[in-house]
Amino acid sequence: MYITYRIISQMKIFIVHAHPEEKSFNAALTRHATNVLEASGNEVVISDLYAMKFDPVSDRRNFTFQQDSNYFKQQLEEKYATENDGFSADIKAEMEKLFWCDVLIFQFPLWWFGLPAILKGWVDRVFASGKIYGGGKWYDNGIFKEKKAMLSLTTGGKLPMYTEIGINGDIRSILYPINHGILHFVGFDVLPQFVVFGASQINDERRQAYLEEYAERLLNINDTHPIIYPVLADFDADFQLKS
Ligand SMILES: Cc1cc2nc3c(=O)[nH]c(=O)nc-3n(C[C@H](O)[C@H](O)[C@H](O)COP(=O)(O)OP(=O)(O)OC[C@H]3O[C@@H](n4cnc5c(N)ncnc54)[C@H](O)[C@@H]3O)c2cc1C
């Protein structure tokens, strides 16, 4: 089968990959994304969190020194570290990749209707107050407002379970805390998620089709409309939608 792709302008893509098994379908998705994107002239950087043995526990070790060593208050320490170059080396490396990229992708299996802990911990530690958000830098005025982000995930449950009338509920509602509460909160334009439903239950042919659909999605990133959220100007002084 021959697939024709549009020529796209070069992008810098940062994939944060969270799966413990290198033969998994999640790993196949990340490998395929890398091959397809690089073949069309894009740059790809991957943080393979399990392979890196990324420490997801957020605590004092996030910092090389502390403002207050008697009482740990993470957001205050984050602001202090932002002003004094005080983040630990592993956090600084991930922040650099975030500022480098045009497009951020989270690749993960849905675990308990959310991110695997290693990826949630990556967010807890890397998305630091002062450096990544805060001081009026949020939502459509966020630090990353010129950048795009996208979730690529697999589920155990099949698609009908993730509709409005499905037993698990609409996948868009399940992913809202990640899309809106994490990615859009720090300014990203969030593209609609790419979901492989029932990854272990479908056959190889269907999985192959999903890989091709994913390639198509990635190569059309520049033409993909982000999810529409209200903008800051839509809210009053109490951050409630103006009537
Ligand atoms: C802690 C935990 C919580 C969970 N919570 C949820 C939940 O809330 N909701 C839910 O729906 N599910 C849940 N699950 C299930 C989980 O989401 C799925 O098991 C996962 O998404 C499947 O993706 P995978 O990459 O691990 O699949 P794998 O099992 O690794 O892969 C699926 C199949 O793809 C094959 N494959 C690999 N590479 C290729 C390739 N290149 N081409 C074709 N086939 C290939 C593999 O050999 C395998 O047969 C949970 C699981 C755990 C462990």
The ligand as an SDF file (V2000), in Angstrom:
LIG
                    3D

 53 58  0  0  0  0  0  0  0  0999 V2000
   -2.4180   -0.4270   36.3060 C   0  0  0  0  0  0  0  0  0  0  0  0
   -3.3100   -0.5750   35.1000 C   0  0  0  0  0  0  0  0  0  0  0  0
   -4.4210    0.2020   35.0160 C   0  0  0  0  0  0  0  0  0  0  0  0
   -5.2440    0.1320   33.8710 C   0  0  0  0  0  0  0  0  0  0  0  0
   -6.3320    0.9550   33.7790 N   0  0  0  0  0  0  0  0  0  0  0  0
   -7.0870    0.9290   32.6630 C   0  0  0  0  0  0  0  0  0  0  0  0
   -8.1780    1.8220   32.5050 C   0  0  0  0  0  0  0  0  0  0  0  0
   -8.4650    2.6590   33.3570 O   0  0  0  0  0  0  0  0  0  0  0  0
   -8.9150    1.7360   31.3710 N   0  0  0  0  0  0  0  0  0  0  0  0
   -8.6270    0.8320   30.3810 C   0  0  0  0  0  0  0  0  0  0  0  0
   -9.3050    0.8190   29.3490 O   0  0  0  0  0  0  0  0  0  0  0  0
   -7.5550    0.0010   30.4790 N   0  0  0  0  0  0  0  0  0  0  0  0
   -6.7870    0.0270   31.5840 C   0  0  0  0  0  0  0  0  0  0  0  0
   -5.6940   -0.7900   31.6820 N   0  0  0  0  0  0  0  0  0  0  0  0
   -5.3250   -1.5900   30.4970 C   0  0  0  0  0  0  0  0  0  0  0  0
   -4.2550   -0.8740   29.6630 C   0  0  0  0  0  0  0  0  0  0  0  0
   -4.6950    0.4120   29.2830 O   0  0  0  0  0  0  0  0  0  0  0  0
   -3.9340   -1.6830   28.3950 C   0  0  0  0  0  0  0  0  0  0  0  0
   -3.4010   -2.9100   28.8170 O   0  0  0  0  0  0  0  0  0  0  0  0
   -2.9480   -0.9690   27.5130 C   0  0  0  0  0  0  0  0  0  0  0  0
   -3.5010    0.2290   27.0370 O   0  0  0  0  0  0  0  0  0  0  0  0
   -2.5950   -1.8310   26.3030 C   0  0  0  0  0  0  0  0  0  0  0  0
   -1.5450   -1.2020   25.5930 O   0  0  0  0  0  0  0  0  0  0  0  0
   -0.0870   -1.8790   25.5570 P   0  0  0  0  0  0  0  0  0  0  0  0
    0.8360   -1.0600   24.7450 O   0  0  0  0  0  0  0  0  0  0  0  0
    0.3430   -2.2020   26.9540 O   0  0  0  0  0  0  0  0  0  0  0  0
   -0.4530   -3.1980   24.7930 O   0  0  0  0  0  0  0  0  0  0  0  0
    0.3870   -4.5460   24.6090 P   0  0  0  0  0  0  0  0  0  0  0  0
   -0.3370   -5.6210   25.3490 O   0  0  0  0  0  0  0  0  0  0  0  0
    1.8280   -4.3400   24.8950 O   0  0  0  0  0  0  0  0  0  0  0  0
    0.2410   -4.7330   23.0620 O   0  0  0  0  0  0  0  0  0  0  0  0
   -0.9700   -5.1890   22.4830 C   0  0  0  0  0  0  0  0  0  0  0  0
   -0.6040   -6.1150   21.3620 C   0  0  0  0  0  0  0  0  0  0  0  0
    0.0600   -5.3790   20.3270 O   0  0  0  0  0  0  0  0  0  0  0  0
    1.0980   -6.1740   19.8130 C   0  0  0  0  0  0  0  0  0  0  0  0
    2.0800   -5.3530   19.0920 N   0  0  0  0  0  0  0  0  0  0  0  0
    3.2340   -4.8130   19.5390 C   0  0  0  0  0  0  0  0  0  0  0  0
    3.8600   -4.1630   18.5380 N   0  0  0  0  0  0  0  0  0  0  0  0
    3.0710   -4.2740   17.4450 C   0  0  0  0  0  0  0  0  0  0  0  0
    3.1760   -3.7930   16.1100 C   0  0  0  0  0  0  0  0  0  0  0  0
    4.2120   -3.0950   15.6880 N   0  0  0  0  0  0  0  0  0  0  0  0
    2.1790   -4.0870   15.2510 N   0  0  0  0  0  0  0  0  0  0  0  0
    1.0920   -4.8020   15.6540 C   0  0  0  0  0  0  0  0  0  0  0  0
    0.9630   -5.2840   16.9050 N   0  0  0  0  0  0  0  0  0  0  0  0
    1.9360   -5.0160   17.7890 C   0  0  0  0  0  0  0  0  0  0  0  0
    1.6540   -6.8630   21.0600 C   0  0  0  0  0  0  0  0  0  0  0  0
    2.4250   -7.9910   20.7300 O   0  0  0  0  0  0  0  0  0  0  0  0
    0.3600   -7.2310   21.7750 C   0  0  0  0  0  0  0  0  0  0  0  0
   -0.1450   -8.4550   21.2900 O   0  0  0  0  0  0  0  0  0  0  0  0
   -4.8980   -0.7560   32.8200 C   0  0  0  0  0  0  0  0  0  0  0  0
   -3.7610   -1.5520   32.9420 C   0  0  0  0  0  0  0  0  0  0  0  0
   -2.9700   -1.4680   34.0710 C   0  0  0  0  0  0  0  0  0  0  0  0
   -1.7310   -2.3330   34.1580 C   0  0  0  0  0  0  0  0  0  0  0  0
  1  2  1  0
  2  3  1  0
  2 52  2  0
  3  4  2  0
  4  5  1  0
  4 50  1  0
  5  6  2  0
  6  7  1  0
  6 13  1  0
  7  8  2  0
  7  9  1  0
  9 10  1  0
 10 11  2  0
 10 12  1  0
 12 13  2  0
 13 14  1  0
 14 15  1  0
 14 50  1  0
 15 16  1  0
 16 17  1  0
 16 18  1  0
 18 19  1  0
 18 20  1  0
 20 21  1  0
 20 22  1  0
 22 23  1  0
 23 24  1  0
 24 25  2  0
 24 26  1  0
 24 27  1  0
 27 28  1  0
 28 29  2  0
 28 30  1  0
 28 31  1  0
 31 32  1  0
 32 33  1  0
 33 34  1  0
 33 48  1  0
 34 35  1  0
 35 36  1  0
 35 46  1  0
 36 37  1  0
 36 45  1  0
 37 38  2  0
 38 39  1  0
 39 40  1  0
 39 45  2  0
 40 41  1  0
 40 42  2  0
 42 43  1  0
 43 44  2  0
 44 45  1  0
 46 47  1  0
 46 48  1  0
 48 49  1  0
 50 51  2  0
 51 52  1  0
 52 53  1  0
M  END
$$$$
